[in-house]
């Protein structure tokens, strides 16, 4: 957990230091930690709360009405005020805009900061949703389909990789940026192959802003965003290996290995079938290339899933690779 002195909170949120002290003493909006020398230390959630409270008070809400609200409640109020679940972060209302959904309150507090909005000019960010965790977004509802999905996580591993892909699919965002502290190289490469931008933190404000602007300026069509045959990983397991997995799965209670192996086999066959159909006509080639990219990507995902299931069930797949 990041901790900030009151001066840093004031700079990030735009709330004067005396005002922060009043909100704490009179309204109990914050309960910061205190050092042995009585210095206040605020969390990332406190920074975001101060930022949201400032925006709401600037729009006419009284401090007493919102002082005890949670981050989710403050965000909902802000969305309702701006209409259709969106609030704008831009120095100019007429500037080109992009909708953004954010996972991670610490990241949201950075994006919400007035200084960051000024740095992004003339690009405006309309934040549709803020979620504290990936689970919150997976279980929650989005206020629209964002142009950009920002995800912050401390550790990138196989389980998180699956969740991030699910988040991207749920949001249907045109662009996804993942910020992480520690990660596994295969997971990072896999997310990049899916068209996501992956960067290790800490990332300076200027670089984060440039990264967001670069992503938003990339105009990709629906077909272009799909992985191409050149970027789809080759098969890890041939039909014989998958048949072996399907046969040994009957010896254990869980039949997930069998079902996943069968799905991989079917997807691989359809992937090859689509490739074989590419030369019939121009229109057929475009459609079948699209189908091949989808089936190949799905096959690669299920191969990753098979490895996770096999590890859980104690099945050794190392000797079965193609």
C-alpha positions as CSV (number, residue, x, y, z in Angstrom):
1,X,0.0,0.0,0.0
2,X,1.3,3.4,-1.0
3,X,1.3,6.1,1.7
4,X,1.3,9.8,1.1
5,X,2.0,12.9,3.2
6,X,-0.7,15.5,3.3
7,X,1.2,17.8,1.0
8,X,1.3,15.1,-1.7
9,X,-2.4,14.4,-1.3
10,X,-3.1,18.1,-1.8
11,X,-1.0,18.2,-4.9
12,X,-2.6,15.1,-6.4
13,X,-6.2,15.9,-5.6
14,X,-6.2,19.7,-5.9
15,X,-7.6,20.1,-2.4
16,X,-5.8,22.7,-0.2
17,X,-4.0,21.2,2.9
18,X,-6.2,23.2,5.4
19,X,-9.3,21.9,3.7
20,X,-8.1,18.3,4.0
21,X,-7.6,18.9,7.7
22,X,-11.1,20.3,8.1
23,X,-12.6,17.4,6.2
24,X,-10.8,15.0,8.5
25,X,-11.5,16.8,11.8
26,X,-15.1,18.0,11.2
27,X,-16.5,15.4,8.9
28,X,-14.3,12.3,9.6
29,X,-13.8,11.8,5.8
30,X,-10.4,10.3,6.4
31,X,-8.7,8.3,9.1
32,X,-5.0,8.6,8.1
33,X,-2.2,6.7,9.8
34,X,0.0,8.8,12.0
35,X,3.7,8.3,12.5
36,X,5.5,8.6,15.9
37,X,6.1,12.2,15.1
38,X,2.4,12.7,14.4
39,X,2.7,13.2,10.7
40,X,-0.4,12.1,8.7
41,X,0.0,9.3,6.1
42,X,-2.8,8.9,3.6
43,X,-3.6,5.8,1.4
44,X,-4.2,5.7,-2.3
45,X,-7.9,5.4,-1.6
46,X,-7.7,8.6,0.5
47,X,-6.2,10.4,-2.5
48,X,-8.9,9.2,-4.8
49,X,-11.6,10.1,-2.3
50,X,-10.2,13.6,-1.9
51,X,-10.2,14.0,-5.6
52,X,-13.8,12.8,-6.1
53,X,-15.0,15.0,-3.2
54,X,-13.4,18.0,-4.7
55,X,-15.1,17.4,-8.0
56,X,-18.5,16.9,-6.4
57,X,-18.1,20.0,-4.1
58,X,-17.1,22.0,-7.2
59,X,-20.4,20.9,-8.8
60,X,-22.5,22.0,-5.8
61,X,-22.6,19.0,-3.4
62,X,-22.1,19.9,0.2
63,X,-19.3,18.3,2.1
64,X,-21.7,17.1,4.8
65,X,-23.7,15.1,2.3
66,X,-20.8,13.2,0.8
67,X,-18.2,13.1,3.6
68,X,-19.1,9.5,4.7
69,X,-19.7,8.1,1.2
70,X,-17.6,5.2,-0.1
71,X,-15.5,5.5,-3.2
72,X,-18.1,3.6,-5.2
73,X,-20.9,5.9,-3.9
74,X,-18.8,9.0,-4.7
75,X,-18.1,7.7,-8.2
76,X,-21.7,7.0,-8.8
77,X,-22.7,10.5,-7.7
78,X,-20.2,12.0,-10.1
79,X,-21.4,9.8,-13.0
80,X,-25.0,10.7,-12.3
81,X,-24.1,14.4,-12.2
82,X,-22.3,14.3,-15.6
83,X,-25.0,12.2,-17.2
84,X,-24.9,8.7,-18.8
85,X,-22.4,7.5,-16.3
86,X,-19.5,9.7,-17.5
87,X,-17.4,12.4,-16.0
88,X,-14.9,14.5,-18.0
89,X,-11.3,15.2,-17.1
90,X,-10.2,17.9,-19.5
91,X,-9.3,21.6,-19.3
92,X,-11.4,22.2,-22.4
93,X,-14.9,20.9,-22.8
94,X,-14.6,20.9,-26.7
95,X,-11.5,18.8,-26.8
96,X,-11.5,15.3,-28.4
97,X,-12.6,12.8,-25.8
98,X,-12.2,9.1,-25.0
99,X,-14.1,6.9,-22.5
100,X,-12.1,5.0,-19.9
101,X,-12.7,2.3,-17.4
102,X,-10.2,1.8,-14.6
103,X,-9.3,-1.2,-12.3
104,X,-7.2,-0.1,-9.4
105,X,-8.0,2.9,-7.0
106,X,-4.3,4.0,-6.9
107,X,-4.3,4.2,-10.7
108,X,-7.6,6.0,-10.7
109,X,-6.3,8.6,-8.3
110,X,-3.5,9.4,-10.6
111,X,-5.8,9.7,-13.6
112,X,-8.3,11.8,-11.6
113,X,-5.6,14.3,-10.6
114,X,-6.0,17.8,-12.1
115,X,-2.3,17.9,-13.0
116,X,-2.7,14.7,-15.0
117,X,-5.7,16.1,-16.9
118,X,-3.8,19.2,-17.8
119,X,-0.9,17.1,-19.0
120,X,-3.3,15.1,-21.2
121,X,-4.6,18.3,-23.0
122,X,-6.0,18.6,-25.5
123,X,-7.2,15.0,-25.1
124,X,-10.1,14.6,-22.7
125,X,-10.7,11.4,-20.7
126,X,-14.3,10.5,-19.8
127,X,-14.1,8.0,-16.9
128,X,-17.1,5.7,-17.0
129,X,-16.2,3.3,-14.2
130,X,-13.7,2.8,-11.4
131,X,-13.2,-0.6,-9.8
132,X,-11.0,-1.4,-6.8
133,X,-10.2,-5.0,-8.0
134,X,-10.6,-7.2,-11.1
135,X,-13.3,-9.3,-9.2
136,X,-15.3,-6.1,-8.7
137,X,-15.3,-5.4,-12.4
138,X,-16.0,-9.0,-13.3
139,X,-19.0,-9.1,-11.0
140,X,-20.1,-5.5,-11.5
141,X,-21.9,-3.6,-14.3
142,X,-20.3,-1.2,-16.7
143,X,-21.8,2.2,-17.6
144,X,-21.1,1.8,-21.3
145,X,-18.4,0.4,-23.4
146,X,-15.1,2.3,-22.9
147,X,-12.6,3.1,-25.6
148,X,-9.7,2.3,-23.1
149,X,-9.4,-0.1,-20.3
150,X,-6.7,0.6,-17.7
151,X,-5.8,-2.3,-15.3
152,X,-3.4,-2.1,-12.4
153,X,-2.1,-5.3,-10.7
154,X,0.8,-6.1,-8.5
155,X,1.6,-9.6,-9.9
156,X,1.1,-10.9,-13.4
157,X,0.7,-14.7,-13.4
158,X,-1.4,-17.3,-15.3
159,X,-4.5,-16.8,-13.1
160,X,-4.4,-13.0,-13.5
161,X,-3.8,-13.4,-17.2
162,X,-7.1,-15.2,-17.6
163,X,-8.9,-12.5,-15.6
164,X,-7.4,-9.7,-17.6
165,X,-8.6,-11.3,-20.8
166,X,-12.1,-11.7,-19.3
167,X,-12.0,-8.0,-18.4
168,X,-11.1,-7.0,-21.9
169,X,-13.8,-9.2,-23.4
170,X,-16.4,-7.8,-20.9
171,X,-15.5,-4.2,-21.5
172,X,-15.1,-4.6,-25.3
173,X,-12.5,-1.8,-25.0
174,X,-10.7,-0.9,-28.2
175,X,-7.4,-0.6,-26.2
176,X,-6.2,-2.2,-23.0
177,X,-3.2,-1.0,-20.9
178,X,-1.9,-3.2,-18.1
179,X,0.4,-1.8,-15.4
180,X,2.1,-4.3,-13.1
181,X,4.8,-4.5,-10.5
182,X,6.1,-8.1,-10.9
183,X,5.3,-10.4,-13.8
184,X,6.2,-13.7,-15.6
185,X,7.6,-13.2,-19.1
186,X,5.3,-15.8,-20.8
187,X,2.2,-14.0,-19.3
188,X,3.5,-10.6,-20.5
189,X,4.2,-11.9,-24.0
190,X,0.7,-13.6,-24.1
191,X,-1.1,-10.4,-23.2
192,X,1.0,-8.4,-25.7
193,X,0.1,-10.9,-28.4
194,X,-3.5,-10.2,-27.7
195,X,-2.9,-6.5,-28.5
196,X,-2.6,-5.2,-25.0
197,X,0.0,-2.7,-23.8
198,X,1.9,-4.0,-20.8
199,X,4.2,-1.8,-18.7
200,X,6.0,-2.3,-15.5
201,X,5.6,0.2,-12.7
202,X,6.7,2.7,-11.4
203,X,5.8,4.7,-14.5
204,X,6.2,8.5,-14.3
205,X,3.2,10.6,-15.0
206,X,4.6,11.9,-18.3
207,X,5.2,8.4,-19.6
208,X,1.7,7.2,-18.5
209,X,0.1,10.1,-20.3
210,X,2.1,9.5,-23.4
211,X,1.2,5.8,-23.3
212,X,-2.5,6.6,-23.0
213,X,-2.4,9.1,-25.8
214,X,-0.4,6.8,-28.1
215,X,-2.9,4.0,-27.5
216,X,-5.9,6.3,-28.2
217,X,-4.4,7.6,-31.4
218,X,-4.0,4.1,-32.8
219,X,-7.0,3.7,-35.1
220,X,-7.5,-0.1,-35.5
221,X,-10.4,-1.7,-37.3
222,X,-12.2,-4.6,-35.7
223,X,-10.4,-7.1,-38.0
224,X,-7.0,-5.4,-37.4
225,X,-7.4,-5.8,-33.6
226,X,-7.6,-9.5,-33.9
227,X,-4.4,-11.5,-33.7
228,X,-3.1,-12.5,-37.2
229,X,-2.0,-16.0,-38.1
230,X,1.6,-14.7,-37.7
231,X,1.1,-13.7,-34.1
232,X,-1.0,-16.7,-33.0
233,X,1.2,-19.2,-31.1
234,X,1.7,-22.6,-32.8
235,X,0.0,-25.7,-31.4
236,X,1.6,-26.9,-28.2
237,X,-0.1,-30.4,-28.3
238,X,-1.0,-32.5,-31.2
239,X,-4.0,-34.8,-31.5
240,X,-2.3,-37.8,-30.1
241,X,-1.2,-35.9,-27.0
242,X,-4.7,-34.5,-26.5
243,X,-6.2,-38.0,-26.8
244,X,-3.8,-39.2,-24.1
245,X,-4.9,-36.4,-21.8
246,X,-8.6,-37.2,-22.5
247,X,-8.0,-40.9,-21.7
248,X,-6.2,-40.4,-18.4
249,X,-8.7,-37.9,-17.2
250,X,-11.3,-40.7,-16.6
251,X,-9.1,-42.0,-13.7
252,X,-9.8,-38.9,-11.6
253,X,-12.9,-37.3,-10.3
254,X,-12.6,-34.1,-12.2
255,X,-13.2,-34.4,-16.0
256,X,-12.0,-30.9,-16.9
257,X,-8.8,-32.2,-18.5
258,X,-10.9,-34.3,-20.8
259,X,-13.3,-31.6,-21.8
260,X,-10.6,-29.0,-22.3
261,X,-8.5,-31.4,-24.4
262,X,-11.5,-32.1,-26.6
263,X,-12.2,-28.4,-27.1
264,X,-8.6,-27.8,-28.1
265,X,-8.8,-30.6,-30.7
266,X,-12.0,-29.2,-32.2
267,X,-10.7,-25.6,-32.3
268,X,-7.4,-26.7,-33.9
269,X,-9.3,-28.6,-36.6
270,X,-11.5,-25.6,-37.3
271,X,-8.5,-23.4,-37.3
272,X,-6.8,-25.5,-40.0
273,X,-10.1,-25.8,-41.9
274,X,-10.4,-22.0,-42.1
275,X,-6.8,-21.8,-43.4
276,X,-7.5,-24.4,-46.1
277,X,-10.5,-22.2,-47.3
278,X,-8.5,-19.0,-47.8
279,X,-8.0,-19.2,-51.6
280,X,-11.6,-19.7,-52.8
281,X,-12.4,-16.0,-53.3
282,X,-11.5,-12.5,-52.0
283,X,-14.5,-12.3,-49.8
284,X,-14.1,-15.9,-48.6
285,X,-10.5,-15.2,-47.8
286,X,-11.3,-12.2,-45.6
287,X,-14.0,-14.1,-43.7
288,X,-12.0,-17.3,-43.2
289,X,-8.9,-15.3,-42.1
290,X,-11.1,-13.7,-39.5
291,X,-12.5,-17.1,-38.4
292,X,-9.0,-18.6,-38.4
293,X,-7.7,-15.8,-36.1
294,X,-10.6,-16.3,-33.7
295,X,-10.3,-20.0,-33.5
296,X,-6.5,-20.0,-33.3
297,X,-6.6,-17.4,-30.4
298,X,-9.2,-19.5,-28.6
299,X,-7.2,-22.6,-29.1
300,X,-4.1,-20.9,-27.6
301,X,-6.1,-19.7,-24.6
302,X,-7.5,-23.2,-23.9
303,X,-3.9,-24.7,-24.2
304,X,-3.0,-22.3,-21.4
305,X,-6.1,-23.4,-19.5
306,X,-5.2,-27.1,-20.0
307,X,-1.8,-26.5,-18.4
308,X,-3.4,-24.9,-15.4
309,X,-5.9,-27.7,-15.0
310,X,-3.2,-30.4,-15.5
311,X,-1.0,-28.8,-12.9
312,X,-3.9,-28.8,-10.5
313,X,-4.7,-32.5,-11.2
314,X,-1.1,-33.6,-11.1
315,X,-0.9,-34.5,-14.9
316,X,2.6,-34.1,-16.4
317,X,2.3,-32.5,-19.9
318,X,6.0,-31.8,-20.5
319,X,6.4,-35.0,-22.5
320,X,3.3,-34.4,-24.6
321,X,4.3,-31.1,-26.4
322,X,4.2,-31.1,-30.2
